[in-house]
């Protein structure tokens, strides 16, 4: 478990105006990052952001902190998280910073970091930054102060990168609806598909600083579903506030989650001879995905929840395709991090090459009904979930399912809850097994 004070599994995040998301912290964070990374004169750090009003404040504060450490800040403006990862590598900067709270409401914000290679920072580097934050802020001499400049062609560079990840010749003849979540991809998202020849219907593309993720994007597919049906689109694409997630909607309005997207991409990579290593999901990936992978002869492995852990397992096992049910999909033969636009283009490539609509491409994967019950406990959730009698009860239920489903007991890391998840090929069976196991948890926690 991550025991550091500020960094979580995906950077730093919190309520705007409250620690740690306060301007004075952002100033010192920029300075600490600069001190750790400024190994030589000329160090450059890219800064991108989503569309939250508070992004202006944090952009200025972190830029000032970098300047105090003698580091040049390169300002990209509103761009998706994966765009910053790509441009950090392409522009040969020493690091990239994204100011975003992803799919959270506008009143949250956060910081994500990328290394010079476009990867998330190593734990050791994050630990060095935390240690530096404990030191008093001391400015470099005036002659060594960093400066800031903007890169005006950053969106165009990223659009070309996305187009380059697409194997198909043209999207001409396809009508594509895209929900940009009033977030970081509100300009570049529609542009990518438009430049590839599609008839684009964009929604969630009028950010006002406060409507990011509000009733739109990958956490609220209803608006996209309605648009797809009314405008007779061939499919719909839903991004989240910082553009690294992608969920989809078929032409008939069926919602497509990250597990189904992972199935489509992995199957297509296999058929075209481009799949390497295992496909990696998470502990929460649907059992139907696991069985579908096995039916195709594809090795399937599960990582802990979080795209960081999916990436670690992919690299350890030599895989290139992985992701989460929430829509974080990794195509490491195309990008170093999860990228909603790149993900959508991989699905479109499969549609064109196999000459099938999205509804047909997902038909080969049968999702199992899933029941999730959150049980409140008085003790430490990890301790409760690890009790021998409870572990034995979970194993007993899984034996009873006998290959027809699976069981997961997962202690919450943020709330006094033990999450009981049961999947089975029959919804009634899943409900009854989950209720029975939840009862066992309540008895243990009493």
Backbone torsions as a table, in degrees:
resi	resn	phi	psi	omega
1	UNK	NA	142.0	179.0
2	UNK	-72.2	115.7	-175.9
3	UNK	-105.1	6.8	-178.9
4	UNK	-71.5	162.7	-171.2
5	UNK	-75.8	-39.4	-172.9
6	UNK	-112.5	-43.1	-174.0
7	UNK	-77.9	129.7	172.0
8	UNK	-100.6	-156.0	-179.2
9	UNK	-74.4	-16.8	-179.5
10	UNK	-140.6	59.5	177.8
11	UNK	86.0	-147.8	-176.7
12	UNK	-121.5	135.9	-177.1
13	UNK	-149.1	150.0	177.3
14	UNK	179.8	-177.7	179.3
15	UNK	-76.1	132.6	-178.5
16	UNK	-61.2	131.5	179.3
17	UNK	92.0	-12.2	178.3
18	UNK	-112.3	148.5	179.0
19	UNK	-56.1	135.5	3.5
20	UNK	-92.2	1.0	-174.0
21	UNK	-86.2	58.9	177.3
22	UNK	-117.6	152.8	-174.7
23	UNK	-59.5	-37.4	-178.8
24	UNK	-66.5	-32.6	176.9
25	UNK	-69.9	-41.2	179.8
26	UNK	-61.1	-40.4	177.2
27	UNK	-59.3	-48.6	-177.6
28	UNK	-71.4	-31.7	177.7
29	UNK	-63.6	-43.7	177.0
30	UNK	-59.1	-43.1	177.7
31	UNK	-62.3	-44.7	-178.4
32	UNK	-64.1	-43.0	177.7
33	UNK	-60.8	-44.0	179.4
34	UNK	-62.1	-42.4	179.9
35	UNK	-63.2	-40.0	-178.4
36	UNK	-72.4	-37.8	-173.1
37	UNK	-94.7	-20.1	-175.6
38	UNK	-78.7	79.2	-179.1
39	UNK	-84.3	-17.8	-178.5
40	UNK	-153.1	158.7	176.1
41	UNK	-57.9	146.9	178.4
42	UNK	92.2	7.3	177.6
43	UNK	-61.7	133.9	-178.7
44	UNK	-125.9	138.4	177.7
45	UNK	-127.9	128.9	178.2
46	UNK	-84.5	144.2	176.5
47	UNK	-128.4	119.4	173.2
48	UNK	-119.7	169.3	-178.3
49	UNK	-155.8	167.3	171.9
50	UNK	-95.8	-156.5	-170.0
51	UNK	-100.2	11.1	178.7
52	UNK	-65.2	141.4	178.7
53	UNK	-57.3	-36.9	-178.1
54	UNK	-67.8	-11.5	178.8
55	UNK	-61.1	-32.3	177.8
56	UNK	-62.0	-45.7	-179.0
57	UNK	-60.8	-51.1	-174.2
58	UNK	-71.8	-30.6	176.1
59	UNK	-62.7	-46.4	-179.6
60	UNK	-65.1	-42.0	-176.8
61	UNK	-67.3	-44.6	-177.0
62	UNK	-72.8	-31.0	174.6
63	UNK	-62.6	-43.2	178.7
64	UNK	-63.4	-39.5	178.1
65	UNK	-63.8	-41.4	177.6
66	UNK	-63.1	-41.8	179.5
67	UNK	-60.9	-39.2	179.6
68	UNK	-63.8	-24.9	178.9
69	UNK	-93.6	0.5	179.0
70	UNK	84.4	23.8	-176.1
71	UNK	-109.9	139.7	177.2
72	UNK	-81.7	130.8	177.6
73	UNK	-101.4	129.3	177.8
74	UNK	-109.7	112.3	-172.8
75	UNK	-91.6	125.8	-177.0
76	UNK	-101.6	-17.7	-174.9
77	UNK	76.2	-165.5	-178.5
78	UNK	-67.1	116.3	178.2
79	UNK	-151.5	149.4	178.0
80	UNK	-59.1	152.9	176.7
81	UNK	-51.3	-49.2	-179.2
82	UNK	-64.0	-23.5	175.9
83	UNK	-65.6	-40.4	178.3
84	UNK	-65.8	-39.7	177.1
85	UNK	-59.9	-46.4	-179.7
86	UNK	-64.3	-47.7	-175.2
87	UNK	-69.5	-29.3	175.4
88	UNK	-59.1	-43.2	178.7
89	UNK	-71.8	-46.4	-174.9
90	UNK	-66.4	-36.7	-178.8
91	UNK	-91.1	3.7	176.7
92	UNK	55.8	42.9	174.4
93	UNK	-83.0	164.5	-179.1
94	UNK	-83.4	-20.1	178.9
95	UNK	-166.6	163.6	175.0
96	UNK	-130.7	142.3	178.8
97	UNK	-124.2	132.3	174.9
98	UNK	-113.7	127.8	176.9
99	UNK	-97.6	103.0	-175.1
100	UNK	-167.1	152.8	170.7
101	UNK	-117.9	28.5	171.4
102	UNK	56.8	-117.5	-175.5
103	UNK	-90.1	3.8	-179.4
104	UNK	-73.6	164.0	176.7
105	UNK	-65.1	170.0	-174.3
106	UNK	-62.7	-25.7	-175.7
107	UNK	-79.6	-2.2	170.8
108	UNK	-103.0	156.7	170.5
109	UNK	-154.8	175.1	-176.8
110	UNK	-170.8	-178.0	179.9
111	UNK	-131.5	129.8	171.4
112	UNK	-116.5	152.1	-174.1
113	UNK	-130.4	145.6	176.3
114	UNK	-129.4	147.1	176.9
115	UNK	-81.3	178.7	179.3
116	UNK	-61.2	-24.1	179.8
117	UNK	-88.2	2.1	-178.4
118	UNK	82.4	12.5	177.5
119	UNK	-97.8	161.5	172.7
120	UNK	-66.5	147.9	-177.0
121	UNK	-60.4	143.9	174.8
122	UNK	-64.6	154.0	177.1
123	UNK	-56.2	-37.9	-176.9
124	UNK	-65.0	-37.9	179.3
125	UNK	-69.6	-41.2	177.6
126	UNK	-60.8	-39.1	178.7
127	UNK	-64.6	-37.7	177.3
128	UNK	-64.3	-40.2	179.0
129	UNK	-64.5	-42.4	178.3
130	UNK	-62.1	-40.4	179.3
131	UNK	-65.0	-38.9	179.9
132	UNK	-66.5	-32.5	178.4
133	UNK	-61.7	-22.5	-180.0
134	UNK	-82.0	-8.3	-178.9
135	UNK	-92.0	154.5	176.9
136	UNK	-67.4	140.9	-179.4
137	UNK	-74.2	121.8	178.7
138	UNK	-126.6	121.3	-179.0
139	UNK	-74.6	148.0	170.5
140	UNK	-70.3	163.7	176.6
141	UNK	-57.2	154.9	-175.3
142	UNK	-55.4	-34.7	-178.6
143	UNK	-68.9	-19.6	-177.2
144	UNK	-104.5	3.2	-178.7
145	UNK	-58.0	144.8	176.3
146	UNK	-77.7	164.2	177.1
147	UNK	-125.5	175.5	179.7
148	UNK	-129.8	145.9	174.6
149	UNK	-148.8	156.2	-179.7
150	UNK	-102.1	148.0	174.7
151	UNK	-106.9	103.0	-173.4
152	UNK	-71.3	-26.6	-176.8
153	UNK	-96.2	15.0	-179.1
154	UNK	-57.7	-46.5	178.8
155	UNK	-59.0	-42.0	179.7
156	UNK	-63.4	-39.4	177.8
157	UNK	-61.2	-43.9	-178.7
158	UNK	-69.1	-39.5	177.7
159	UNK	-57.9	-43.9	179.1
160	UNK	-65.1	-37.0	176.7
161	UNK	-61.1	-46.3	179.7
162	UNK	-61.6	-45.5	179.4
163	UNK	-60.6	-35.6	179.0
164	UNK	-68.7	-18.8	179.4
165	UNK	-82.6	-6.8	-174.0
166	UNK	-94.1	126.1	-178.3
167	UNK	-80.6	-22.8	-176.4
168	UNK	-76.3	157.0	-177.8
169	UNK	-77.5	-41.5	-175.4
170	UNK	-158.8	152.0	174.5
171	UNK	-102.8	14.4	-179.1
172	UNK	-58.4	134.0	-179.2
173	UNK	97.7	-10.6	178.4
174	UNK	-101.3	136.5	171.6
175	UNK	-103.0	121.7	-174.9
176	UNK	-120.6	125.6	173.0
177	UNK	-95.9	135.3	-179.9
178	UNK	-132.7	129.9	176.8
179	UNK	-104.6	111.8	-174.8
180	UNK	-89.2	4.2	176.1
181	UNK	61.4	20.1	-175.0
182	UNK	50.9	36.1	-174.1
183	UNK	-119.4	-153.2	-169.6
184	UNK	-64.5	-22.7	-176.9
185	UNK	-97.1	15.5	-171.4
186	UNK	-63.7	-24.0	176.5
187	UNK	-101.7	-50.8	-174.2
188	UNK	-69.7	-31.4	-178.6
189	UNK	-59.0	-60.8	178.0
190	UNK	-58.6	-35.0	-177.4
191	UNK	-63.0	-39.7	-179.2
192	UNK	-57.9	-50.0	-176.1
193	UNK	-74.1	-32.9	177.1
194	UNK	-64.9	-43.9	-178.7
195	UNK	-69.3	-21.6	175.9
196	UNK	-86.8	1.7	172.2
197	UNK	104.0	-1.0	-177.0
198	UNK	-77.0	155.8	168.9
199	UNK	-86.2	108.5	-170.5
200	UNK	-101.1	130.2	172.6
201	UNK	-113.3	109.7	-175.1
202	UNK	-103.6	136.6	170.2
203	UNK	-130.7	167.8	-177.8
204	UNK	60.9	32.5	-176.6
205	UNK	-118.2	25.5	177.7
206	UNK	-130.1	70.1	-179.1
207	UNK	-67.8	143.9	176.3
208	UNK	-122.0	10.5	-179.3
209	UNK	94.7	-15.7	-176.6
210	UNK	-127.7	-16.6	-174.0
211	UNK	-95.5	11.5	177.4
212	UNK	-59.8	127.4	179.9
213	UNK	66.7	2.8	-175.7
214	UNK	-81.5	105.9	179.1
215	UNK	64.3	21.6	-177.3
216	UNK	-150.4	176.6	176.6
217	UNK	77.8	-167.1	-172.1
218	UNK	-69.3	-13.2	177.3
219	UNK	-94.2	-7.0	179.5
220	UNK	-143.8	87.6	-173.3
221	UNK	-83.1	-3.7	-173.6
222	UNK	-61.6	-43.6	-179.0
223	UNK	-64.0	-40.4	178.9
224	UNK	-66.8	-43.1	179.2
225	UNK	-58.3	-44.4	179.4
226	UNK	-62.8	-42.4	-179.6
227	UNK	-64.8	-43.2	179.9
228	UNK	-58.9	-45.7	-178.0
229	UNK	-69.3	-46.8	-176.9
230	UNK	-67.0	-36.8	-177.2
231	UNK	-95.0	3.8	178.1
232	UNK	54.1	47.0	178.4
233	UNK	-77.7	156.1	178.2
234	UNK	-76.7	-24.3	174.3
235	UNK	-170.9	166.9	176.6
236	UNK	-124.2	146.7	-179.6
237	UNK	-123.0	125.8	179.6
238	UNK	-115.8	121.6	176.7
239	UNK	-102.1	168.3	173.1
240	UNK	-104.8	-176.9	-171.5
241	UNK	-57.6	-32.6	-179.9
242	UNK	-108.7	7.0	169.6
243	UNK	76.7	14.6	178.8
244	UNK	-100.1	-5.3	175.8
245	UNK	-108.8	153.0	175.7
246	UNK	-145.7	123.2	166.4
247	UNK	-118.2	166.6	-173.2
248	UNK	-137.8	168.7	177.6
249	UNK	-135.9	132.0	178.3
250	UNK	-76.4	171.3	-177.6
251	UNK	-60.0	-28.1	-179.9
252	UNK	-92.6	7.0	175.3
253	UNK	94.0	4.9	178.3
254	UNK	-72.7	131.4	-179.5
255	UNK	-81.1	135.8	-175.8
256	UNK	-117.4	119.1	-176.9
257	UNK	-93.1	-178.7	-176.1
258	UNK	-63.8	-32.2	178.0
259	UNK	-64.5	-43.0	179.9
260	UNK	-69.2	-36.8	176.0
261	UNK	-63.5	-42.4	178.0
262	UNK	-60.8	-41.2	178.5
263	UNK	-61.2	-46.6	-178.2
264	UNK	-61.9	-46.7	-177.6
265	UNK	-67.6	-45.1	-179.3
266	UNK	-63.1	-43.9	179.7
267	UNK	-61.2	-42.5	-179.6
268	UNK	-67.9	-40.9	176.8
269	UNK	-61.2	-39.4	179.1
270	UNK	-63.6	-47.2	-177.0
271	UNK	-65.5	-28.1	-179.9
272	UNK	-97.9	7.2	175.7
273	UNK	72.7	22.6	-176.5
274	UNK	-111.3	6.0	-178.4
275	UNK	-85.3	133.3	176.7
276	UNK	-127.7	140.2	175.4
277	UNK	66.6	-172.2	-179.5
278	UNK	-78.3	159.5	167.4
279	UNK	-88.5	135.5	-175.7
280	UNK	-116.4	124.3	171.2
281	UNK	-110.2	-156.6	177.5
282	UNK	-126.0	178.4	178.0
283	UNK	-59.7	-23.0	-178.3
284	UNK	-96.0	-3.5	178.6
285	UNK	-61.2	140.6	-175.9
286	UNK	-61.9	141.1	179.9
287	UNK	-59.8	-29.0	178.5
288	UNK	-63.6	-33.4	176.5
289	UNK	-65.2	-44.7	179.3
290	UNK	-59.0	-46.8	-179.2
291	UNK	-66.3	-37.2	179.0
292	UNK	-65.4	-40.0	177.4
293	UNK	-63.4	-44.1	179.8
294	UNK	-63.8	-38.1	178.5
295	UNK	-62.9	-30.2	178.4
296	UNK	-86.8	-2.9	-177.5
297	UNK	79.4	21.2	-179.4
298	UNK	-100.9	128.4	176.9
299	UNK	-67.4	135.9	-178.7
300	UNK	-126.1	131.5	178.2
301	UNK	-129.0	155.7	-179.2
302	UNK	-115.2	135.1	174.4
303	UNK	-108.7	169.6	171.9
304	UNK	-62.4	159.6	-179.3
305	UNK	-65.0	132.1	-177.4
306	UNK	127.9	128.1	-177.3
307	UNK	-64.2	-23.0	175.9
308	UNK	-59.8	-42.9	-178.3
309	UNK	-74.8	-32.3	174.6
310	UNK	-62.2	-45.0	180.0
311	UNK	-62.3	-43.9	-179.5
312	UNK	-60.1	-44.2	-178.5
313	UNK	-69.7	-39.2	176.8
314	UNK	-58.2	-46.3	-178.2
315	UNK	-68.1	-36.7	179.6
316	UNK	-67.4	-34.5	-176.1
317	UNK	-97.8	-2.5	179.8
318	UNK	76.4	24.8	179.5
319	UNK	-92.2	168.3	-179.5
320	UNK	-127.6	-14.8	-176.1
321	UNK	-121.9	127.4	177.8
322	UNK	-164.0	172.1	178.6
323	UNK	169.3	-176.8	-177.5
324	UNK	-119.7	158.7	177.9
325	UNK	-58.9	-30.9	-177.2
326	UNK	-69.4	-11.2	177.8
327	UNK	110.5	0.3	171.2
328	UNK	-74.8	108.4	-179.0
329	UNK	-120.0	131.9	-179.8
330	UNK	-107.6	123.5	173.0
331	UNK	-120.9	87.3	-170.4
332	UNK	-70.7	-11.5	172.7
333	UNK	-83.5	-0.7	179.5
334	UNK	-124.3	-34.5	-176.0
335	UNK	-151.8	159.7	-177.8
336	UNK	-85.8	-11.7	-176.4
337	UNK	-143.4	171.5	176.8
338	UNK	-62.0	134.8	-176.1
339	UNK	-142.2	113.0	-176.2
340	UNK	-60.8	-40.7	-178.6
341	UNK	-70.8	-42.8	177.3
342	UNK	-62.5	-40.7	178.2
343	UNK	-59.5	-48.6	-179.8
344	UNK	-59.7	-38.6	-179.7
345	UNK	-67.6	-31.6	177.1
346	UNK	-68.2	-37.5	176.7
347	UNK	-67.2	-42.4	178.2
348	UNK	-63.4	-36.0	176.2
349	UNK	-60.6	-44.1	178.0
350	UNK	-62.9	-40.9	178.9
351	UNK	-60.4	-44.5	-176.9
352	UNK	-71.9	-46.2	-177.8
353	UNK	-65.8	-40.6	-177.8
354	UNK	-91.1	-2.8	177.3
355	UNK	52.0	47.6	179.4
356	UNK	-135.6	145.0	174.2
357	UNK	-70.5	165.0	-178.9
358	UNK	-59.2	-36.7	-179.6
359	UNK	-58.9	-35.0	178.7
360	UNK	-76.9	-35.5	-178.5
361	UNK	-65.8	-32.9	-179.5
362	UNK	-89.0	-6.5	-174.8
363	UNK	-64.4	-24.4	-178.1
364	UNK	-76.6	-8.2	178.1
365	UNK	-110.2	121.0	177.7
366	UNK	-98.4	114.0	178.1
367	UNK	-77.0	136.4	177.3
368	UNK	-86.2	140.9	173.0
369	UNK	-56.4	135.9	-177.2
370	UNK	-122.9	132.7	177.5
371	UNK	-119.9	125.7	179.7
372	UNK	-120.8	123.2	178.4
373	UNK	-121.8	124.4	176.8
374	UNK	-93.8	118.2	-178.1
375	UNK	-105.5	121.0	179.8
376	UNK	-76.1	135.2	-178.8
377	UNK	-127.2	154.8	-179.4
378	UNK	-90.1	-28.9	178.4
379	UNK	-90.0	-173.5	177.8
380	UNK	-65.8	124.8	-176.7
381	UNK	-53.7	-39.9	-179.1
382	UNK	-64.5	-38.8	179.7
383	UNK	-67.7	-43.8	179.9
384	UNK	-62.4	-47.9	-177.3
385	UNK	-64.0	-24.3	-178.1
386	UNK	-92.0	1.8	-179.8
387	UNK	-63.0	136.0	-175.0
388	UNK	-54.8	-40.7	-177.4
389	UNK	-67.5	-30.6	179.2
390	UNK	-77.3	-39.7	175.7
391	UNK	-60.6	-41.9	178.9
392	UNK	-65.0	-39.3	179.1
393	UNK	-63.4	-40.9	178.5
394	UNK	-64.6	-41.0	178.5
395	UNK	-65.3	-35.6	179.0
396	UNK	-65.4	-43.4	178.7
397	UNK	-64.4	-40.5	-179.7
398	UNK	-65.9	-36.6	176.2
399	UNK	-64.6	-37.4	179.3
400	UNK	-66.0	-32.7	177.4
401	UNK	-70.9	-27.8	170.8
402	UNK	47.3	57.9	177.7
403	UNK	82.5	-3.9	-179.3
404	UNK	-92.0	-1.6	-179.3
405	UNK	179.6	-167.5	179.9
406	UNK	-149.8	166.2	-176.8
407	UNK	-127.8	141.4	175.3
408	UNK	-139.3	123.2	170.5
409	UNK	-104.3	120.0	-173.8
410	UNK	-132.0	113.3	176.9
411	UNK	-70.6	137.6	176.6
412	UNK	-72.6	142.6	177.8
413	UNK	-90.8	-7.5	-174.9
414	UNK	-125.2	-15.3	-177.1
415	UNK	-133.9	158.5	179.0
416	UNK	-77.6	63.9	-175.1
417	UNK	-132.9	146.7	165.3
418	UNK	-113.2	123.1	-177.8
419	UNK	-91.2	123.7	178.4
420	UNK	-104.6	116.0	-179.4
421	UNK	-121.9	128.7	177.1
422	UNK	-129.6	132.4	173.1
423	UNK	-119.3	140.0	178.1
424	UNK	-152.3	161.2	-179.4
425	UNK	-74.2	-5.4	178.1
426	UNK	-129.5	127.9	-175.3
427	UNK	-62.8	-40.3	-179.9
428	UNK	-63.0	-41.9	179.2
429	UNK	-64.1	-41.3	179.8
430	UNK	-63.3	-43.9	180.0
431	UNK	-62.8	-47.5	-176.6
432	UNK	-65.9	-40.5	179.7
433	UNK	-66.3	-40.4	-179.8
434	UNK	-66.8	-43.0	179.5
435	UNK	-63.4	-39.9	-179.5
436	UNK	-65.6	-43.8	-179.4
437	UNK	-70.0	-35.8	176.3
438	UNK	-62.2	-36.2	176.0
439	UNK	-62.6	-39.0	177.1
440	UNK	-64.1	-39.2	179.1
441	UNK	-65.0	-43.5	178.9
442	UNK	-61.2	-39.0	179.9
443	UNK	-65.3	-40.4	179.9
444	UNK	-68.8	-32.3	-175.1
445	UNK	-87.4	-7.3	-175.6
446	UNK	-67.5	NA	NA
